[in-house]
């Protein structure tokens, strides 16, 4: 697993995960869901940042549908699904049904992440 910075704002219930440990700036952001935003590099080949708003509420849901992917072209959708289903993003979301864009938000388990590093 690559390194990342994770910040949880309890007052706002926001989990912000920054996968870039360099000065690289995100080139594009996509609202995957009303409460989930993913920023990628220019080629949409890797995650730069992932933010969950109302994180504890998202954890309590059986699933979330990433409707932000629905109107993308097939190549863009495939690139983003690849990002979402690979490390390090798959530590925070789990794909339930790729076709229907159904995902489960995972609880950030810092102890498990440290073991995997």
Biopython code that builds the backbone (N, CA, C, O; Angstrom):
import numpy as np
from Bio.PDB.StructureBuilder import StructureBuilder

atoms = [
    (1, "UNK", "N", (0.844, -1.171, 0.000)),
    (1, "UNK", "CA", (0.000, 0.000, 0.000)),
    (1, "UNK", "C", (0.890, 1.234, 0.000)),
    (1, "UNK", "O", (1.917, 1.280, 0.677)),
    (2, "UNK", "N", (0.483, 2.218, -0.759)),
    (2, "UNK", "CA", (1.213, 3.473, -0.790)),
    (2, "UNK", "C", (0.810, 4.318, 0.406)),
    (2, "UNK", "O", (-0.226, 4.087, 1.030)),
    (3, "UNK", "N", (1.639, 5.293, 0.710)),
    (3, "UNK", "CA", (1.350, 6.192, 1.823)),
    (3, "UNK", "C", (0.267, 7.187, 1.449)),
    (3, "UNK", "O", (0.065, 7.511, 0.279)),
    (4, "UNK", "N", (-0.421, 7.660, 2.470)),
    (4, "UNK", "CA", (-1.440, 8.678, 2.274)),
    (4, "UNK", "C", (-1.642, 9.416, 3.577)),
    (4, "UNK", "O", (-1.178, 8.989, 4.634)),
    (5, "UNK", "N", (-2.347, 10.536, 3.483)),
    (5, "UNK", "CA", (-2.669, 11.334, 4.668)),
    (5, "UNK", "C", (-4.176, 11.300, 4.834)),
    (5, "UNK", "O", (-4.916, 11.552, 3.884)),
    (6, "UNK", "N", (-4.628, 10.991, 6.028)),
    (6, "UNK", "CA", (-6.063, 10.880, 6.291)),
    (6, "UNK", "C", (-6.414, 11.825, 7.437)),
    (6, "UNK", "O", (-5.781, 11.802, 8.492)),
    (7, "UNK", "N", (-7.442, 12.663, 7.212)),
    (7, "UNK", "CA", (-7.879, 13.604, 8.234)),
    (7, "UNK", "C", (-9.387, 13.436, 8.409)),
    (7, "UNK", "O", (-10.147, 13.446, 7.441)),
    (8, "UNK", "N", (-9.800, 13.281, 9.665)),
    (8, "UNK", "CA", (-11.226, 13.186, 9.960)),
    (8, "UNK", "C", (-11.635, 14.410, 10.764)),
    (8, "UNK", "O", (-11.062, 14.693, 11.816)),
    (9, "UNK", "N", (-12.631, 15.136, 10.262)),
    (9, "UNK", "CA", (-13.196, 16.297, 10.952)),
    (9, "UNK", "C", (-14.484, 15.827, 11.611)),
    (9, "UNK", "O", (-15.504, 15.661, 10.943)),
    (10, "UNK", "N", (-14.438, 15.612, 12.919)),
    (10, "UNK", "CA", (-15.589, 15.076, 13.647)),
    (10, "UNK", "C", (-16.768, 16.049, 13.632)),
    (10, "UNK", "O", (-17.920, 15.625, 13.541)),
    (11, "UNK", "N", (-16.489, 17.336, 13.719)),
    (11, "UNK", "CA", (-17.573, 18.318, 13.736)),
    (11, "UNK", "C", (-18.353, 18.313, 12.423)),
    (11, "UNK", "O", (-19.583, 18.367, 12.425)),
    (12, "UNK", "N", (-17.643, 18.248, 11.318)),
    (12, "UNK", "CA", (-18.304, 18.229, 10.005)),
    (12, "UNK", "C", (-18.591, 16.825, 9.510)),
    (12, "UNK", "O", (-19.268, 16.654, 8.496)),
    (13, "UNK", "N", (-18.080, 15.799, 10.221)),
    (13, "UNK", "CA", (-18.195, 14.399, 9.827)),
    (13, "UNK", "C", (-17.662, 14.194, 8.406)),
    (13, "UNK", "O", (-18.324, 13.608, 7.550)),
    (14, "UNK", "N", (-16.441, 14.698, 8.185)),
    (14, "UNK", "CA", (-15.796, 14.624, 6.876)),
    (14, "UNK", "C", (-14.502, 13.828, 7.002)),
    (14, "UNK", "O", (-13.649, 14.132, 7.836)),
    (15, "UNK", "N", (-14.372, 12.804, 6.162)),
    (15, "UNK", "CA", (-13.117, 12.069, 6.061)),
    (15, "UNK", "C", (-12.463, 12.492, 4.755)),
    (15, "UNK", "O", (-13.035, 12.321, 3.679)),
    (16, "UNK", "N", (-11.266, 13.041, 4.857)),
    (16, "UNK", "CA", (-10.520, 13.518, 3.694)),
    (16, "UNK", "C", (-9.242, 12.706, 3.593)),
    (16, "UNK", "O", (-8.418, 12.718, 4.508)),
    (17, "UNK", "N", (-9.076, 12.003, 2.485)),
    (17, "UNK", "CA", (-7.917, 11.148, 2.282)),
    (17, "UNK", "C", (-7.122, 11.704, 1.106)),
    (17, "UNK", "O", (-7.634, 11.823, -0.007)),
    (18, "UNK", "N", (-5.876, 12.039, 1.368)),
    (18, "UNK", "CA", (-4.995, 12.625, 0.365)),
    (18, "UNK", "C", (-3.924, 11.595, 0.020)),
    (18, "UNK", "O", (-3.087, 11.257, 0.858)),
    (19, "UNK", "N", (-3.953, 11.099, -1.209)),
    (19, "UNK", "CA", (-3.023, 10.055, -1.628)),
    (19, "UNK", "C", (-1.725, 10.629, -2.190)),
    (19, "UNK", "O", (-0.780, 9.879, -2.434)),
    (20, "UNK", "N", (-1.662, 11.917, -2.395)),
    (20, "UNK", "CA", (-0.458, 12.526, -2.971)),
    (20, "UNK", "C", (0.417, 13.025, -1.838)),
    (20, "UNK", "O", (-0.017, 13.812, -0.996)),
    (21, "UNK", "N", (1.603, 12.576, -1.829)),
    (21, "UNK", "CA", (2.535, 13.050, -0.819)),
    (21, "UNK", "C", (3.579, 13.952, -1.470)),
    (21, "UNK", "O", (4.593, 14.300, -0.865)),
    (22, "UNK", "N", (3.305, 14.314, -2.704)),
    (22, "UNK", "CA", (4.151, 15.261, -3.427)),
    (22, "UNK", "C", (3.347, 16.538, -3.585)),
    (22, "UNK", "O", (2.243, 16.643, -3.050)),
    (23, "UNK", "N", (3.871, 17.489, -4.295)),
    (23, "UNK", "CA", (3.172, 18.746, -4.516)),
    (23, "UNK", "C", (2.190, 18.688, -5.674)),
    (23, "UNK", "O", (1.619, 19.710, -6.054)),
    (24, "UNK", "N", (1.986, 17.495, -6.240)),
    (24, "UNK", "CA", (1.104, 17.364, -7.398)),
    (24, "UNK", "C", (-0.303, 17.836, -7.066)),
    (24, "UNK", "O", (-0.867, 17.500, -6.024)),
    (25, "UNK", "N", (-0.848, 18.619, -7.975)),
    (25, "UNK", "CA", (-2.209, 19.133, -7.783)),
    (25, "UNK", "C", (-3.189, 18.252, -8.544)),
    (25, "UNK", "O", (-2.890, 17.803, -9.650)),
    (26, "UNK", "N", (-4.356, 18.003, -7.960)),
    (26, "UNK", "CA", (-5.372, 17.225, -8.676)),
    (26, "UNK", "C", (-5.784, 17.943, -9.956)),
    (26, "UNK", "O", (-5.939, 19.165, -9.970)),
    (27, "UNK", "N", (-5.957, 17.192, -11.012)),
    (27, "UNK", "CA", (-6.326, 17.772, -12.302)),
    (27, "UNK", "C", (-7.819, 17.730, -12.557)),
    (27, "UNK", "O", (-8.337, 18.515, -13.352)),
    (28, "UNK", "N", (-8.501, 16.841, -11.904)),
    (28, "UNK", "CA", (-9.937, 16.740, -12.133)),
    (28, "UNK", "C", (-10.630, 16.117, -10.947)),
    (28, "UNK", "O", (-10.147, 15.143, -10.370)),
    (29, "UNK", "N", (-11.756, 16.679, -10.590)),
    (29, "UNK", "CA", (-12.546, 16.133, -9.496)),
    (29, "UNK", "C", (-13.897, 15.684, -10.022)),
    (29, "UNK", "O", (-14.440, 16.284, -10.949)),
    (30, "UNK", "N", (-14.429, 14.646, -9.440)),
    (30, "UNK", "CA", (-15.715, 14.128, -9.869)),
    (30, "UNK", "C", (-16.558, 13.811, -8.642)),
    (30, "UNK", "O", (-16.117, 13.103, -7.736)),
    (31, "UNK", "N", (-17.759, 14.335, -8.625)),
    (31, "UNK", "CA", (-18.705, 14.014, -7.564)),
    (31, "UNK", "C", (-19.290, 12.649, -7.903)),
    (31, "UNK", "O", (-20.136, 12.527, -8.789)),
    (32, "UNK", "N", (-18.835, 11.639, -7.199)),
    (32, "UNK", "CA", (-19.292, 10.271, -7.440)),
    (32, "UNK", "C", (-20.691, 10.049, -6.883)),
    (32, "UNK", "O", (-21.474, 9.255, -7.405)),
    (33, "UNK", "N", (-20.977, 10.770, -5.815)),
    (33, "UNK", "CA", (-22.213, 10.641, -5.056)),
    (33, "UNK", "C", (-22.406, 11.994, -4.385)),
    (33, "UNK", "O", (-21.461, 12.781, -4.321)),
    (34, "UNK", "N", (-23.586, 12.283, -3.890)),
    (34, "UNK", "CA", (-23.808, 13.566, -3.222)),
    (34, "UNK", "C", (-22.789, 13.825, -2.110)),
    (34, "UNK", "O", (-22.491, 14.980, -1.805)),
    (35, "UNK", "N", (-22.258, 12.776, -1.510)),
    (35, "UNK", "CA", (-21.363, 12.915, -0.359)),
    (35, "UNK", "C", (-19.962, 12.365, -0.603)),
    (35, "UNK", "O", (-19.194, 12.207, 0.346)),
    (36, "UNK", "N", (-19.614, 12.070, -1.854)),
    (36, "UNK", "CA", (-18.301, 11.481, -2.145)),
    (36, "UNK", "C", (-17.700, 12.175, -3.368)),
    (36, "UNK", "O", (-18.324, 12.253, -4.426)),
    (37, "UNK", "N", (-16.471, 12.677, -3.197)),
    (37, "UNK", "CA", (-15.772, 13.328, -4.307)),
    (37, "UNK", "C", (-14.408, 12.667, -4.463)),
    (37, "UNK", "O", (-13.704, 12.419, -3.485)),
    (38, "UNK", "N", (-14.052, 12.386, -5.719)),
    (38, "UNK", "CA", (-12.759, 11.791, -6.056)),
    (38, "UNK", "C", (-12.020, 12.733, -6.985)),
    (38, "UNK", "O", (-12.564, 13.180, -7.995)),
    (39, "UNK", "N", (-10.761, 13.035, -6.635)),
    (39, "UNK", "CA", (-9.901, 13.806, -7.519)),
    (39, "UNK", "C", (-8.856, 12.856, -8.087)),
    (39, "UNK", "O", (-8.354, 11.977, -7.387)),
    (40, "UNK", "N", (-8.533, 13.044, -9.366)),
    (40, "UNK", "CA", (-7.568, 12.174, -10.036)),
    (40, "UNK", "C", (-6.480, 13.019, -10.697)),
    (40, "UNK", "O", (-6.542, 14.249, -10.715)),
    (41, "UNK", "N", (-5.486, 12.321, -11.235)),
    (41, "UNK", "CA", (-4.486, 13.005, -12.045)),
    (41, "UNK", "C", (-5.108, 13.307, -13.412)),
    (41, "UNK", "O", (-6.242, 12.903, -13.669)),
    (42, "UNK", "N", (-4.400, 13.998, -14.278)),
    (42, "UNK", "CA", (-4.929, 14.432, -15.568)),
    (42, "UNK", "C", (-5.361, 13.259, -16.459)),
    (42, "UNK", "O", (-6.324, 13.378, -17.216)),
    (43, "UNK", "N", (-4.660, 12.144, -16.368)),
    (43, "UNK", "CA", (-4.975, 10.984, -17.202)),
    (43, "UNK", "C", (-6.063, 10.095, -16.612)),
    (43, "UNK", "O", (-6.451, 9.091, -17.210)),
    (44, "UNK", "N", (-6.550, 10.475, -15.432)),
    (44, "UNK", "CA", (-7.516, 9.652, -14.707)),
    (44, "UNK", "C", (-6.983, 8.229, -14.511)),
    (44, "UNK", "O", (-7.707, 7.242, -14.641)),
    (45, "UNK", "N", (-5.676, 8.167, -14.190)),
    (45, "UNK", "CA", (-5.058, 6.858, -13.997)),
    (45, "UNK", "C", (-4.818, 6.529, -12.531)),
    (45, "UNK", "O", (-4.575, 5.372, -12.189)),
    (46, "UNK", "N", (-4.885, 7.547, -11.651)),
    (46, "UNK", "CA", (-4.707, 7.267, -10.231)),
    (46, "UNK", "C", (-5.407, 8.319, -9.380)),
    (46, "UNK", "O", (-5.592, 9.466, -9.787)),
    (47, "UNK", "N", (-5.783, 7.891, -8.201)),
    (47, "UNK", "CA", (-6.470, 8.776, -7.254)),
    (47, "UNK", "C", (-5.463, 9.725, -6.625)),
    (47, "UNK", "O", (-4.342, 9.340, -6.292)),
    (48, "UNK", "N", (-5.884, 10.965, -6.471)),
    (48, "UNK", "CA", (-5.079, 11.969, -5.792)),
    (48, "UNK", "C", (-5.689, 12.264, -4.419)),
    (48, "UNK", "O", (-4.975, 12.454, -3.434)),
    (49, "UNK", "N", (-7.013, 12.297, -4.379)),
    (49, "UNK", "CA", (-7.713, 12.646, -3.138)),
    (49, "UNK", "C", (-9.116, 12.051, -3.160)),
    (49, "UNK", "O", (-9.726, 11.920, -4.222)),
    (50, "UNK", "N", (-9.620, 11.695, -1.993)),
    (50, "UNK", "CA", (-10.960, 11.141, -1.852)),
    (50, "UNK", "C", (-11.590, 11.752, -0.605)),
    (50, "UNK", "O", (-10.993, 11.731, 0.471)),
    (51, "UNK", "N", (-12.794, 12.295, -0.751)),
    (51, "UNK", "CA", (-13.452, 12.946, 0.382)),
    (51, "UNK", "C", (-14.850, 12.385, 0.574)),
    (51, "UNK", "O", (-15.624, 12.244, -0.373)),
    (52, "UNK", "N", (-15.155, 12.065, 1.840)),
    (52, "UNK", "CA", (-16.472, 11.585, 2.228)),
    (52, "UNK", "C", (-17.104, 12.614, 3.155)),
    (52, "UNK", "O", (-16.541, 12.941, 4.199)),
    (53, "UNK", "N", (-18.252, 13.117, 2.781)),
    (53, "UNK", "CA", (-19.004, 14.063, 3.603)),
    (53, "UNK", "C", (-20.139, 13.273, 4.255)),
    (53, "UNK", "O", (-20.775, 12.446, 3.601)),
    (54, "UNK", "N", (-20.393, 13.522, 5.530)),
    (54, "UNK", "CA", (-21.339, 12.716, 6.318)),
    (54, "UNK", "C", (-20.855, 11.264, 6.344)),
    (54, "UNK", "O", (-21.609, 10.330, 6.071)),
    (55, "UNK", "N", (-19.594, 11.113, 6.675)),
    (55, "UNK", "CA", (-18.928, 9.819, 6.633)),
    (55, "UNK", "C", (-19.628, 8.758, 7.483)),
    (55, "UNK", "O", (-19.838, 7.641, 7.010)),
    (56, "UNK", "N", (-19.990, 9.077, 8.713)),
    (56, "UNK", "CA", (-20.619, 8.057, 9.565)),
    (56, "UNK", "C", (-21.978, 7.643, 9.013)),
    (56, "UNK", "O", (-22.380, 6.490, 9.165)),
    (57, "UNK", "N", (-22.678, 8.556, 8.383)),
    (57, "UNK", "CA", (-23.960, 8.216, 7.767)),
    (57, "UNK", "C", (-23.734, 7.280, 6.576)),
    (57, "UNK", "O", (-24.497, 6.336, 6.371)),
    (58, "UNK", "N", (-22.689, 7.543, 5.800)),
    (58, "UNK", "CA", (-22.357, 6.663, 4.669)),
    (58, "UNK", "C", (-21.976, 5.269, 5.158)),
    (58, "UNK", "O", (-22.332, 4.273, 4.528)),
    (59, "UNK", "N", (-21.257, 5.191, 6.273)),
    (59, "UNK", "CA", (-20.876, 3.890, 6.841)),
    (59, "UNK", "C", (-22.096, 3.065, 7.227)),
    (59, "UNK", "O", (-22.075, 1.837, 7.140)),
    (60, "UNK", "N", (-23.145, 3.733, 7.648)),
    (60, "UNK", "CA", (-24.355, 3.040, 8.085)),
    (60, "UNK", "C", (-25.219, 2.521, 6.942)),
    (60, "UNK", "O", (-26.146, 1.742, 7.170)),
    (61, "UNK", "N", (-24.931, 2.935, 5.739)),
    (61, "UNK", "CA", (-25.722, 2.476, 4.594)),
    (61, "UNK", "C", (-25.256, 1.105, 4.117)),
    (61, "UNK", "O", (-24.070, 0.779, 4.162)),
    (62, "UNK", "N", (-26.205, 0.329, 3.668)),
    (62, "UNK", "CA", (-25.894, -0.985, 3.115)),
    (62, "UNK", "C", (-25.067, -0.835, 1.833)),
    (62, "UNK", "O", (-24.168, -1.631, 1.559)),
    (63, "UNK", "N", (-25.390, 0.194, 1.063)),
    (63, "UNK", "CA", (-24.676, 0.462, -0.185)),
    (63, "UNK", "C", (-24.929, 1.904, -0.618)),
    (63, "UNK", "O", (-25.878, 2.548, -0.170)),
    (64, "UNK", "N", (-24.057, 2.395, -1.502)),
    (64, "UNK", "CA", (-24.287, 3.676, -2.163)),
    (64, "UNK", "C", (-24.107, 3.449, -3.661)),
    (64, "UNK", "O", (-23.258, 2.667, -4.090)),
    (65, "UNK", "N", (-24.909, 4.136, -4.430)),
    (65, "UNK", "CA", (-24.792, 4.054, -5.886)),
    (65, "UNK", "C", (-24.025, 5.281, -6.339)),
    (65, "UNK", "O", (-24.420, 6.412, -6.058)),
    (66, "UNK", "N", (-22.929, 5.050, -7.041)),
    (66, "UNK", "CA", (-22.089, 6.150, -7.500)),
    (66, "UNK", "C", (-22.636, 6.712, -8.803)),
    (66, "UNK", "O", (-22.089, 6.493, -9.884)),
    (67, "UNK", "N", (-23.737, 7.446, -8.661)),
    (67, "UNK", "CA", (-24.463, 7.954, -9.824)),
    (67, "UNK", "C", (-23.655, 8.957, -10.643)),
    (67, "UNK", "O", (-23.998, 9.230, -11.793)),
    (68, "UNK", "N", (-22.592, 9.506, -10.068)),
    (68, "UNK", "CA", (-21.729, 10.421, -10.816)),
    (68, "UNK", "C", (-21.011, 9.747, -11.967)),
    (68, "UNK", "O", (-20.522, 10.425, -12.870)),
    (69, "UNK", "N", (-20.939, 8.429, -11.952)),
    (69, "UNK", "CA", (-20.288, 7.677, -13.029)),
    (69, "UNK", "C", (-21.228, 7.383, -14.190)),
    (69, "UNK", "O", (-20.778, 7.054, -15.287)),
    (70, "UNK", "N", (-22.525, 7.499, -13.955)),
    (70, "UNK", "CA", (-23.514, 7.059, -14.945)),
    (70, "UNK", "C", (-23.418, 7.771, -16.292)),
    (70, "UNK", "O", (-23.580, 7.133, -17.332)),
    (71, "UNK", "N", (-23.163, 9.057, -16.295)),
    (71, "UNK", "CA", (-23.179, 9.811, -17.554)),
    (71, "UNK", "C", (-21.810, 9.961, -18.201)),
    (71, "UNK", "O", (-21.657, 10.734, -19.146)),
    (72, "UNK", "N", (-20.831, 9.246, -17.716)),
    (72, "UNK", "CA", (-19.494, 9.301, -18.303)),
    (72, "UNK", "C", (-19.410, 8.386, -19.516)),
    (72, "UNK", "O", (-20.190, 7.445, -19.657)),
    (73, "UNK", "N", (-18.460, 8.674, -20.380)),
    (73, "UNK", "CA", (-18.227, 7.781, -21.515)),
    (73, "UNK", "C", (-17.716, 6.445, -20.970)),
    (73, "UNK", "O", (-17.197, 6.384, -19.856)),
    (74, "UNK", "N", (-17.860, 5.401, -21.741)),
    (74, "UNK", "CA", (-17.436, 4.070, -21.294)),
    (74, "UNK", "C", (-15.943, 4.040, -20.940)),
    (74, "UNK", "O", (-15.589, 3.473, -19.906)),
    (75, "UNK", "N", (-15.048, 4.629, -21.759)),
    (75, "UNK", "CA", (-13.626, 4.621, -21.373)),
    (75, "UNK", "C", (-13.358, 5.366, -20.055)),
    (75, "UNK", "O", (-12.554, 4.904, -19.245)),
    (76, "UNK", "N", (-14.017, 6.504, -19.834)),
    (76, "UNK", "CA", (-13.841, 7.241, -18.586)),
    (76, "UNK", "C", (-14.369, 6.433, -17.404)),
    (76, "UNK", "O", (-13.735, 6.370, -16.350)),
    (77, "UNK", "N", (-15.524, 5.822, -17.586)),
    (77, "UNK", "CA", (-16.121, 5.019, -16.521)),
    (77, "UNK", "C", (-15.195, 3.856, -16.150)),
    (77, "UNK", "O", (-15.005, 3.561, -14.970)),
    (78, "UNK", "N", (-14.623, 3.200, -17.158)),
    (78, "UNK", "CA", (-13.714, 2.073, -16.901)),
    (78, "UNK", "C", (-12.481, 2.522, -16.123)),
    (78, "UNK", "O", (-12.051, 1.846, -15.189)),
    (79, "UNK", "N", (-11.914, 3.665, -16.509)),
    (79, "UNK", "CA", (-10.736, 4.186, -15.801)),
    (79, "UNK", "C", (-11.057, 4.460, -14.337)),
    (79, "UNK", "O", (-10.292, 4.090, -13.447)),
    (80, "UNK", "N", (-12.178, 5.101, -14.094)),
    (80, "UNK", "CA", (-12.544, 5.435, -12.722)),
    (80, "UNK", "C", (-12.900, 4.197, -11.908)),
    (80, "UNK", "O", (-12.568, 4.121, -10.724)),
    (81, "UNK", "N", (-13.564, 3.233, -12.519)),
    (81, "UNK", "CA", (-13.856, 1.985, -11.806)),
    (81, "UNK", "C", (-12.569, 1.251, -11.453)),
    (81, "UNK", "O", (-12.471, 0.638, -10.390)),
    (82, "UNK", "N", (-11.586, 1.312, -12.339)),
    (82, "UNK", "CA", (-10.292, 0.687, -12.042)),
    (82, "UNK", "C", (-9.651, 1.371, -10.822)),
    (82, "UNK", "O", (-9.122, 0.696, -9.938)),
    (83, "UNK", "N", (-9.699, 2.708, -10.778)),
    (83, "UNK", "CA", (-9.155, 3.447, -9.632)),
    (83, "UNK", "C", (-9.877, 3.050, -8.346)),
    (83, "UNK", "O", (-9.244, 2.826, -7.314)),
    (84, "UNK", "N", (-11.209, 2.964, -8.417)),
    (84, "UNK", "CA", (-12.016, 2.678, -7.232)),
    (84, "UNK", "C", (-11.842, 1.263, -6.698)),
    (84, "UNK", "O", (-12.103, 1.008, -5.522)),
    (85, "UNK", "N", (-11.406, 0.347, -7.547)),
    (85, "UNK", "CA", (-11.313, -1.055, -7.135)),
    (85, "UNK", "C", (-9.874, -1.514, -6.907)),
    (85, "UNK", "O", (-9.621, -2.704, -6.720)),
    (86, "UNK", "N", (-8.933, -0.567, -6.921)),
    (86, "UNK", "CA", (-7.532, -0.909, -6.669)),
    (86, "UNK", "C", (-7.001, -0.127, -5.476)),
    (86, "UNK", "O", (-7.582, 0.868, -5.043)),
    (87, "UNK", "N", (-5.888, -0.607, -4.966)),
    (87, "UNK", "CA", (-5.224, 0.066, -3.853)),
    (87, "UNK", "C", (-4.742, 1.448, -4.308)),
    (87, "UNK", "O", (-4.269, 1.584, -5.437)),
    (88, "UNK", "N", (-4.847, 2.440, -3.485)),
    (88, "UNK", "CA", (-5.251, 2.445, -2.086)),
    (88, "UNK", "C", (-6.733, 2.757, -1.867)),
    (88, "UNK", "O", (-7.209, 2.703, -0.733)),
    (89, "UNK", "N", (-7.467, 3.085, -2.935)),
    (89, "UNK", "CA", (-8.866, 3.493, -2.782)),
    (89, "UNK", "C", (-9.729, 2.352, -2.259)),
    (89, "UNK", "O", (-10.698, 2.591, -1.537)),
    (90, "UNK", "N", (-9.392, 1.119, -2.611)),
    (90, "UNK", "CA", (-10.210, -0.015, -2.173)),
    (90, "UNK", "C", (-10.121, -0.264, -0.664)),
    (90, "UNK", "O", (-10.803, -1.146, -0.142)),
    (91, "UNK", "N", (-9.293, 0.500, 0.032)),
    (91, "UNK", "CA", (-9.271, 0.453, 1.491)),
    (91, "UNK", "C", (-10.451, 1.228, 2.085)),
    (91, "UNK", "O", (-10.757, 1.093, 3.269)),
    (92, "UNK", "N", (-11.111, 2.039, 1.254)),
    (92, "UNK", "CA", (-12.184, 2.916, 1.717)),
    (92, "UNK", "C", (-13.540, 2.616, 1.083)),
    (92, "UNK", "O", (-14.582, 2.946, 1.650)),
    (93, "UNK", "N", (-13.523, 1.992, -0.090)),
    (93, "UNK", "CA", (-14.767, 1.611, -0.771)),
    (93, "UNK", "C", (-14.622, 0.196, -1.317)),
    (93, "UNK", "O", (-13.539, -0.217, -1.733)),
    (94, "UNK", "N", (-15.725, -0.532, -1.310)),
    (94, "UNK", "CA", (-15.725, -1.895, -1.823)),
    (94, "UNK", "C", (-16.823, -2.020, -2.869)),
    (94, "UNK", "O", (-17.969, -1.640, -2.630)),
    (95, "UNK", "N", (-16.468, -2.549, -4.014)),
    (95, "UNK", "CA", (-17.431, -2.704, -5.100)),
    (95, "UNK", "C", (-18.343, -3.899, -4.824)),
    (95, "UNK", "O", (-17.873, -5.016, -4.609)),
    (96, "UNK", "N", (-19.637, -3.649, -4.835)),
    (96, "UNK", "CA", (-20.635, -4.699, -4.649)),
    (96, "UNK", "C", (-21.128, -5.185, -6.006)),
    (96, "UNK", "O", (-21.265, -6.387, -6.231)),
    (97, "UNK", "N", (-21.394, -4.238, -6.912)),
    (97, "UNK", "CA", (-21.925, -4.562, -8.242)),
    (97, "UNK", "C", (-21.412, -3.507, -9.222)),
    (97, "UNK", "O", (-21.875, -2.367, -9.225)),
    (98, "UNK", "N", (-20.455, -3.905, -10.047)),
    (98, "UNK", "CA", (-19.819, -2.990, -11.011)),
    (98, "UNK", "C", (-20.815, -2.440, -12.028)),
    (98, "UNK", "O", (-20.786, -1.250, -12.342)),
    (99, "UNK", "N", (-21.688, -3.291, -12.540)),
    (99, "UNK", "CA", (-22.651, -2.880, -13.563)),
    (99, "UNK", "C", (-23.611, -1.811, -13.048)),
    (99, "UNK", "O", (-23.939, -0.859, -13.755)),
    (100, "UNK", "N", (-24.051, -1.986, -11.812)),
    (100, "UNK", "CA", (-25.033, -1.054, -11.235)),
    (100, "UNK", "C", (-24.372, 0.045, -10.404)),
    (100, "UNK", "O", (-25.051, 0.862, -9.783)),
    (101, "UNK", "N", (-23.016, 0.052, -10.401)),
    (101, "UNK", "CA", (-22.232, 1.073, -9.699)),
    (101, "UNK", "C", (-22.548, 1.120, -8.211)),
    (101, "UNK", "O", (-22.599, 2.193, -7.611)),
    (102, "UNK", "N", (-22.759, -0.046, -7.624)),
    (102, "UNK", "CA", (-23.077, -0.165, -6.199)),
    (102, "UNK", "C", (-21.796, -0.422, -5.413)),
    (102, "UNK", "O", (-21.027, -1.331, -5.726)),
    (103, "UNK", "N", (-21.584, 0.397, -4.386)),
    (103, "UNK", "CA", (-20.392, 0.295, -3.550)),
    (103, "UNK", "C", (-20.784, 0.350, -2.085)),
    (103, "UNK", "O", (-21.840, 0.869, -1.724)),
    (104, "UNK", "N", (-19.919, -0.190, -1.257)),
    (104, "UNK", "CA", (-20.060, -0.118, 0.199)),
    (104, "UNK", "C", (-18.914, 0.743, 0.712)),
    (104, "UNK", "O", (-17.763, 0.554, 0.319)),
    (105, "UNK", "N", (-19.229, 1.680, 1.583)),
    (105, "UNK", "CA", (-18.203, 2.513, 2.196)),
    (105, "UNK", "C", (-17.638, 1.751, 3.389)),
    (105, "UNK", "O", (-18.383, 1.265, 4.240)),
    (106, "UNK", "N", (-16.329, 1.653, 3.440)),
    (106, "UNK", "CA", (-15.659, 0.883, 4.476)),
    (106, "UNK", "C", (-15.164, 1.788, 5.582)),
    (106, "UNK", "O", (-14.780, 2.933, 5.348)),
    (107, "UNK", "N", (-15.178, 1.260, 6.782)),
    (107, "UNK", "CA", (-14.651, 2.009, 7.915)),
    (107, "UNK", "C", (-13.131, 2.037, 7.811)),
    (107, "UNK", "O", (-12.495, 1.001, 7.619)),
    (108, "UNK", "N", (-12.563, 3.213, 7.936)),
    (108, "UNK", "CA", (-11.116, 3.367, 7.853)),
    (108, "UNK", "C", (-10.485, 2.684, 9.064)),
    (108, "UNK", "O", (-10.593, 3.180, 10.186)),
    (109, "UNK", "N", (-9.836, 1.566, 8.842)),
    (109, "UNK", "CA", (-9.212, 0.789, 9.904)),
    (109, "UNK", "C", (-7.719, 1.076, 9.891)),
    (109, "UNK", "O", (-6.955, 0.410, 9.192)),
    (110, "UNK", "N", (-7.316, 2.059, 10.658)),
    (110, "UNK", "CA", (-5.932, 2.503, 10.651)),
    (110, "UNK", "C", (-4.976, 1.385, 11.043)),
    (110, "UNK", "O", (-3.897, 1.270, 10.460)),
    (111, "UNK", "N", (-5.343, 0.565, 12.008)),
    (111, "UNK", "CA", (-4.476, -0.527, 12.440)),
    (111, "UNK", "C", (-4.209, -1.509, 11.290)),
    (111, "UNK", "O", (-3.075, -1.940, 11.080)),
    (112, "UNK", "N", (-5.259, -1.850, 10.558)),
    (112, "UNK", "CA", (-5.113, -2.776, 9.437)),
    (112, "UNK", "C", (-4.287, -2.141, 8.327)),
    (112, "UNK", "O", (-3.477, -2.820, 7.697)),
    (113, "UNK", "N", (-4.480, -0.853, 8.081)),
    (113, "UNK", "CA", (-3.725, -0.167, 7.033)),
    (113, "UNK", "C", (-2.245, -0.111, 7.365)),
    (113, "UNK", "O", (-1.403, -0.241, 6.476)),
    (114, "UNK", "N", (-1.922, 0.082, 8.629)),
    (114, "UNK", "CA", (-0.520, 0.130, 9.042)),
    (114, "UNK", "C", (0.125, -1.246, 8.855)),
    (114, "UNK", "O", (1.279, -1.329, 8.433)),
    (115, "UNK", "N", (-0.595, -2.314, 9.160)),
    (115, "UNK", "CA", (-0.069, -3.667, 8.959)),
    (115, "UNK", "C", (0.208, -3.944, 7.487)),
    (115, "UNK", "O", (1.194, -4.600, 7.151)),
    (116, "UNK", "N", (-0.668, -3.441, 6.600)),
    (116, "UNK", "CA", (-0.517, -3.699, 5.170)),
    (116, "UNK", "C", (0.630, -2.903, 4.557)),
    (116, "UNK", "O", (1.135, -3.264, 3.494)),
    (117, "UNK", "N", (1.038, -1.842, 5.205)),
    (117, "UNK", "CA", (2.075, -0.955, 4.633)),
    (117, "UNK", "C", (3.446, -1.596, 4.646)),
    (117, "UNK", "O", (4.418, -0.985, 4.203)),
]
sb = StructureBuilder()
sb.init_structure("model")
sb.init_model(0)
sb.init_chain("A")
sb.init_seg("    ")
for serial, (resi, resn, name, xyz) in enumerate(atoms, 1):
    if name == "N":
        sb.init_residue(resn, " ", resi, " ")
    sb.init_atom(name, np.array(xyz, "f"), 0.0, 1.0, " ", f" {name:<3s}", serial, name[0])
structure = sb.get_structure()
